[in-house]
């Protein structure tokens, strides 16, 4: 890889590192918004109702519904941790740059 290609790759990574945190924050906001909460509640209710109507025992249907909801909350938590990790990395990079700038 020549210097020009390396600079292009660096430029791409810098662009991605500035855009990805905003995308993650948008995903988190959409997962944990009031509207998303209502929709998750409706979806969970419909899922539970469908299981009961299909003859699944109540306790099993409840457990399956809890697992169904945990997929959404786990995804949101993973996204939040990724976002926090990115923010922490930015802070440490700033501190290093400030130290080298002195």
VEXZALO-509814 format. One record per residue (C-alpha): residue number from 1; x, z, y. Coordinates in steps of 0.25 Angstrom, whole numbers, always signed. Layout:
BEGIN
NUM_X_Z_Y;
...
***
This chain:
BEGIN
1_+0_+0_+0;
2_+6_-4_+13;
3_+5_+4_+26;
4_-7_-4_+31;
5_-15_-2_+19;
6_-11_+13_+19;
7_-16_+14_+34;
8_-29_+7_+30;
9_-31_+17_+18;
10_-28_+29_+28;
11_-38_+23_+38;
12_-49_+22_+27;
13_-47_+36_+22;
14_-47_+42_+36;
15_-60_+34_+39;
16_-66_+40_+25;
17_-61_+54_+28;
18_-69_+54_+41;
19_-81_+48_+36;
20_-83_+55_+23;
21_-86_+69_+28;
22_-97_+63_+37;
23_-103_+56_+25;
24_-102_+69_+17;
25_-109_+77_+28;
26_-120_+67_+28;
27_-122_+68_+14;
28_-122_+84_+15;
29_-132_+83_+26;
30_-141_+74_+19;
31_-141_+82_+6;
32_-143_+96_+13;
33_-153_+91_+24;
34_-167_+97_+25;
35_-173_+83_+21;
36_-163_+82_+9;
37_-168_+96_+5;
38_-182_+93_+5;
39_-179_+80_-3;
40_-171_+88_-13;
41_-183_+98_-14;
42_-193_+87_-17;
43_-184_+80_-27;
44_-181_+93_-34;
45_-196_+96_-34;
46_-199_+82_-40;
47_-188_+83_-50;
48_-193_+97_-55;
49_-208_+92_-55;
50_-204_+79_-63;
51_-196_+88_-73;
52_-208_+97_-75;
53_-218_+86_-76;
54_-209_+80_-87;
55_-210_+93_-95;
56_-197_+99_-92;
57_-198_+114_-93;
58_-199_+121_-79;
59_-186_+129_-80;
60_-178_+116_-85;
61_-185_+108_-74;
62_-181_+119_-64;
63_-166_+119_-69;
64_-166_+104_-68;
65_-171_+104_-54;
66_-161_+114_-50;
67_-150_+105_-56;
68_-156_+93_-49;
69_-155_+100_-35;
70_-141_+105_-38;
71_-136_+91_-38;
72_-140_+89_-24;
73_-135_+103_-19;
74_-122_+101_-27;
75_-119_+87_-21;
76_-122_+93_-7;
77_-112_+104_-10;
78_-101_+95_-15;
79_-103_+86_-2;
80_-102_+98_+7;
81_-89_+103_+0;
82_-83_+89_+1;
83_-87_+89_+16;
84_-81_+103_+18;
85_-68_+99_+11;
86_-67_+87_+20;
87_-69_+95_+32;
88_-58_+105_+27;
89_-49_+94_+25;
90_-51_+89_+39;
91_-48_+103_+45;
92_-35_+104_+37;
93_-31_+90_+41;
94_-33_+93_+55;
95_-25_+106_+54;
96_-13_+98_+48;
97_-14_+88_+58;
98_-14_+98_+69;
99_-2_+105_+63;
100_+6_+92_+62;
101_+2_+89_+76;
102_+9_+101_+82;
***
